[in-house]
């Protein structure tokens, strides 16, 4: 198996920490550089104590040092865990540097910068000018399980944690004509979804033994989900989304409600999900409603269904840092490199986080 050198951006955050952990066990990836402007020159193991044994001598580096890595191999890969708005300019810099060095670069971005095919839509939702509009046509964004065949562009944007959780449940039922266009979602996420820097809503005394909604019916991920669902199904969806902060570190549990187009039973709904995901090893359709601990600490997602009269409920669970970010990004990277998409991603869940 060929080995590709990996550069990771935004290297001291939680998502980058999981990217590092995956790369350490991936048979075709080798860490070339991990960039953190705030921690450049410091050991990776000081920031991520659990990774000290995997990277005992590895130091965070600055952008210039990482850029120099590009000339050392004919084909490099770049995983960006940099924040929204900051990621695209960094990616643009590395794409230009790779072109100047005459080397190939494959990019997967975990931020929101390339989730919209239309840069004007990004600007409406995020309230800033798109930081690298010339690169947009080189990127595509989708849940990996929803794109059959070859990836449609050279680089990928990951849909994100809430979006992946919702889209896994919504897209099959929308595509198969089982549900109406109005979809309602209540989803609870762990505190790691808010990033490494502490805030009032992630400070442990505020979050522990607590549960609260935020940005109800106004969250910026809702239009991303609507756009990606339409791209996957050719049907528009009216998404009514209420996110919640949960008193746990990692994981997302989403409850998706939708009116059925026609009276049906739960077996028909499960069969539709199974038709979409039966050959997708990282998504499990369960007879019972899944628990978050079934998937926390793993690269898997799990779905369950219930039907009552004219309403269907799908529960969708995944690890926000992995399937919702780091491992979902590596899953796309595997496909872009021509590898089996599960390469390095099949470790089971931990069970007792």
ABEGO torsion letter per residue (X at the ends): XBBBBBBBBGAABAAAAAAAAAAAABAABBBABBBBAAABGBBAAAABAAAAAABAABBBBBAAAAAAAAAABABBBBBBABBBGAAAAAAAAAAAAAAAAGBBBBBBBABAAAABABAAAAAAAAGBBBABAAAAAABBBBBAAABBEBBABABBBBAEAAAAAAAAAAAAAAAAGABBABBBBBBBBBAAAAEABBBAAABAAAABGBBBBBGBGABAAAAAAAAAAAAAAGBBBBBBBBBBBBABABEBBBBBBBBBABBBBAAAAAAAAAAAAAABAABBBBABBBBAAAABGBABBBBBBBBBEABBBBBBBBBAABAABAAAAAAAAAAAAGBBAABGAABBBAGBX
